[in-house]
Amino acid sequence: GAPPDEPKAVVSTQSTGTMSSYQPIEIGRDILRRMHRSQVTVLQWPSPLRYQFFKNLMPDIILETCTSCNRIFYADDLELQLLQKKACPFCRKKVHQEEPPTQTD
């Protein structure tokens, strides 16, 4: 395992099982660095909260994140909502054209 002073990342994965069978996986910094950017979605929360890392188990599906509420959406679904309503479908925060949502493909 990682040395005790090394921060660990908790990578959450989607499971086809029930929520009672869900278990987050703790990995060290080295393993996280070796993962390709397209495999991991990073959510940054305000202090005192930390970062959250989610592994995309279906890398062929492109995901995007609302930078306001940190909700993860299928890229096509979010793009359609932004074109129609010009706002996040969850938090309703207006998204400006010059500030596209973070893409995590």
C-alpha positions as a printed Julia matrix, in Angstrom:
105×3 Matrix{Float64}:
   0.0    0.0     0.0
   0.82   3.68    0.06
   2.93   5.21    2.84
   0.75   6.57    5.67
   1.55  10.22    4.86
   0.65   9.87    1.15
  -2.81  11.12    0.26
  -5.12   8.5    -1.17
  -7.73   8.99   -3.84
 -11.09   7.34   -3.57
 -12.25   6.3    -7.01
 -15.96   5.67   -7.29
 -17.19   3.31   -9.95
 -20.67   2.63  -11.23
 -21.98  -0.81  -10.5
 -24.85  -2.68  -12.09
 -25.61  -4.13   -8.66
 -27.55  -2.52   -5.86
 -26.33   0.43   -3.81
 -25.8   -1.94   -0.87
 -23.09  -3.68   -2.93
 -21.36  -0.39   -3.86
 -17.83  -0.04   -2.51
 -15.54   2.91   -3.33
 -11.98   1.91   -4.14
  -9.05   3.7    -2.5
  -5.97   4.03   -4.67
  -2.65   5.81   -4.24
  -1.41   8.81   -6.12
   0.86   6.71   -8.37
  -1.99   4.55   -9.68
  -4.16   7.62  -10.26
  -1.36   9.28  -12.24
  -1.03   6.2   -14.46
  -4.7    6.28  -15.42
  -5.53   8.01  -18.71
  -7.35  11.34  -18.37
 -10.29   9.99  -20.37
 -10.86   7.34  -17.69
 -11.24   9.73  -14.75
 -13.63  12.57  -13.98
 -12.34  14.93  -11.28
 -14.76  16.95   -9.16
 -13.33  19.83   -7.16
 -15.36  20.82   -4.1
 -14.88  24.01   -2.06
 -12.84  23.87    1.14
 -12.93  22.01    3.52
 -14.09  19.3     1.12
 -11.67  17.56   -1.19
 -11.45  16.34   -4.72
 -13.49  13.35   -5.87
 -12.38  11.04   -8.65
 -14.74   8.89  -10.69
 -13.57   6.24  -13.13
 -15.54   6.05  -16.36
 -16.2    2.35  -16.91
 -17.5    3.04  -20.43
 -14.74   5.15  -22.05
 -16.59   5.25  -25.39
 -19.21   7.47  -23.75
 -18.1   11.08  -23.35
 -19.04  12.73  -20.08
 -19.19  16.41  -19.14
 -19.43  18.05  -15.75
 -21.3   21.18  -14.71
 -18.7   23.37  -13.04
 -21.37  24.88  -10.78
 -23.03  21.8    -9.23
 -20.47  19.1   -10.16
 -23.13  16.86  -11.7
 -21.88  14.5   -14.38
 -23.91  14.18  -17.58
 -23.67  12.4   -20.91
 -22.06  15.03  -23.16
 -24.86  14.9   -25.74
 -27.58  15.34  -23.11
 -25.88  18.3   -21.47
 -25.12  19.94  -24.82
 -28.78  19.68  -25.86
 -29.94  21.23  -22.57
 -27.41  24.03  -22.87
 -28.51  24.78  -26.42
 -32.22  24.72  -25.51
 -32.25  26.32  -22.06
 -28.75  27.83  -21.81
 -28.5   26.43  -18.28
 -27.5   23.3   -16.4
 -30.48  20.91  -16.24
 -29.81  20.2   -12.55
 -28.78  23.46  -10.85
 -30.23  25.79  -13.55
 -27.14  28.0   -13.49
 -26.8   29.91  -16.73
 -23.8   28.85  -18.8
 -22.11  31.48  -20.92
 -20.96  30.63  -24.43
 -17.34  31.47  -23.62
 -17.35  29.11  -20.59
 -18.19  25.61  -21.88
 -18.55  22.84  -19.29
 -15.5   20.74  -18.48
 -15.23  17.79  -20.86
 -14.02  14.51  -19.38
 -13.76  12.17  -22.3
